[in-house]
Amino acid sequence: MPCFAQTPAMAEHEHAKTPVSSSLTLTIDGKATVLTLAELHALPQKTVTVHNEHTKAEESYSGVVLGDLLAKYGFAVDKATQRKILRSYLIATGMDEYWVLYSATEVEALEHSGDVLIALAKDGNSLGEDGMLKLISSEDKKPQRWVRNLTAITLKAAE
């Protein structure tokens, strides 16, 4: 049975730190807007408490509601956009290139009871090793679709 040894280059890559995101690129209908941390902090904030299955603990996150951010930058939900929201999805990407998918209805308060936040703080403090921005969902039973060190959110239509 072959044995694979870890090379020094592999070990260095494993221990290399991912750069910390200092802004969020929000892309709606192909139009990108870069939001600074200061701009995100200046927006209305919401706090939610969620159970993190990885840490087996209740955690309180504060940040910007993603649906509110989308509305502010061009994707407001109304009768004219009703069909579009049902046929759209979001890709959220971290600095480490980890990405997840949400349907647009999952992040819109008029369509879904959960909260999807761009978190700026955890338990009243910085996010620590999770970077400056973190996407969290209050309805997910496991934090598999939470994105640490969030750097981009792209809204796309499926048609």
Secondary structure, 3 states (H helix, E strand, C coil): CCCCCCCHHHHHHHHCCCCCCCEEEEEECCEEEEEEHHHHHHCCCEEEEEEECCCCEEEEEEEEEHHHHHHHCCCCCCHHHHHHHHCEEEEEEECCCCEEEEEHHHHCCCCCCCCEEEEEEECCECCHHHCCCEEEECCCCCHHHCEECEEEEEEEECC
